[in-house]
Amino acid sequence: MDLFIESLREAVRLLLRGDRYVLEVVLLSLRVSGTAVLLGVALGLPVGIAVGLRQFRGRGLVIALIHTGFALPPVVVGLFVYMMLSRAGPAGQLEMLFTPAAMVVAQAVLAAPYVAGISLAAVQAVPGDIRLQASALGASPLLALWMHLREARLGIGAAVVAGFGAVISEVGAVMMVGGNIAGETRVMTTAIVLETRRGNFATAFAMGLILLALAFAVNAALTRAQQGRTLAAERRTW
Amino acid sequence: MVTSPAPLLEAEGIVRRYGERTVLDVDHLVVERGEVLAIVGPNGAGKSTVFRILLLLERPDAGEIRLDGRVVRPGDARARGRLAGVFQRPALFTGTVRDNVAFGLRATGVGGAARTERVDAALDWLDLSALAGRPVHTLSGGEAQRVALARALVIEPQILLLDEPTSSLDVSVRRRFRQDLERVARQRAGSVVLVTHDALEAFGLADRIVVMDEGRIAQVATPDEIMLRPGTPFVAELTGAELLLQGTIEALDDGLAAVRISPDVVLWAAVRDARALTAGAAAVAAYRPEDIVLAAAAGAAATSAINRLAARVEAIVPVGALTRVRIRTADGIVLTALLTRRSVDALSISAGSAVTAHMKATALHAWARETHRL
């Protein structure tokens, strides 16, 4: 038990002191995962909106595929991106392997299904007459679409947060395509693995605490969005 | 040559199919300037489809819509802001009452002081000024629907279209909404198209009524015309008439037909189109329960009614301020009369009493049987 208490105390000390190594790793994690989520939004949001709004043949299959993406094993995504970016791979000449860019690509692939799936549900939950009503008041098709998306904004926000939550805590993909190089591609999850192996529990603990805090923030935001949506649904009962 | 101006809105040859099923087949429908036109029919008559097509929200499979004589289609920028719709559900946008009322003006590019002024005026028309800053999710159903009406009227559309705007409201709120609609809509919108399943609502508000049945127009006429000369048995029934289905034409005479409805009973009825009927043809007759005058069997009613039937009272059922009296003739014909409670008391009748029912020929209508879906 002493090991836990001592490590926790040291971890807090590292955080309060603003330890350079810890700070560097945290900032790189946020940068990589943040950029990956932006890319995931660019890929996933249009898909979520399109599938959420339209009825077409095979829609059920597309939704099932998107939902399967929620369970994509990060190591499989890591393997796939590794092969794409390796020297012999189709994108080998980009020389991206073992750079933060490669990590961004792998995490974007992981984030996109979350963004698409959750925004799809949010867009679909908005009654269709919002868009018709906007058109019936003189709105252009684009403005009418915007009014529909505006009603889904809490859910779309939740989709982005869930995508971030999924990638900030994954270790398999970034380890494989980033290589966990100190000062270059080391992020919180890979650092925790390494520092634990080295016996530097306090450093690992410090990053673990930050990850836990982020996980808490993500879940709080999701819960808030969910509650908001419930309230909105209640409002629509009249 | 002087040509009359084109109608404000005209629908020509509109057909809408969902899969194999034709849900709408309207040859010609016109909305004139300044009129309130009601489109009435039961569920599934195609009312909401015609509403969406007239509002340019849905493309028909055939036919065209003309606004001021020019063909317009969904998404047509020329029509934008000239039509406005109010739906059954208010479909308010998240935000305040003021945000919602301002929407149509924002959408059509009206900004600045002009927008503020017009929004203030629209809020005032519908007594919503005090609610301007309220988030819409805090409104009651009636308030929300008034906001939806203000939001449509603020753009002062050439045509305001409403789809069952009162059906989600409770009775007292419904009355208030109808009053608001009557008071404001005629002043602020060029013409009004009201889609409703409630014939009484249509009769109270409309200048002309379009009755729809299974996707087709059954009759277009003024409320009086529809009530006094229903075009088909369906129209008569929709407006509260009772049908007598098993009739045979005995004779035709000057716009009247003698219809045998049982071996012992022949009733004289008005016919709309005598050419469509021949002696011996199967017929359907309709009467309005309030047009039956009952007299105690021995007494004579103060009426010149040509039709007279001896019957017995089968049941007396109070319905609000009125009473439905069901009577049965000796050979089993059942009719329903609608009387005031005072009349029932004056007659001192009860179940089993012998009565005579009187009906004017003009209060009865007859059609060839094939005009009615059995």
Interface residues (C-beta under 8 A of the other chain):
Chain A: P127 D129 I130 L132 Q133 A134 S135 A136 L137 G138 A139 S140 P141 L143 M147 R150 E151 L231 A232 R235 R236 W238
Chain B: R52 L55 L56 L57 G75 A77 R80 G81 L83 A84 G85 F87 R89 P90 A91 F93 T94 F103 G104 A107 T108 V136 H137 S140 G141 A144 R151 A152 I155 L161 S168
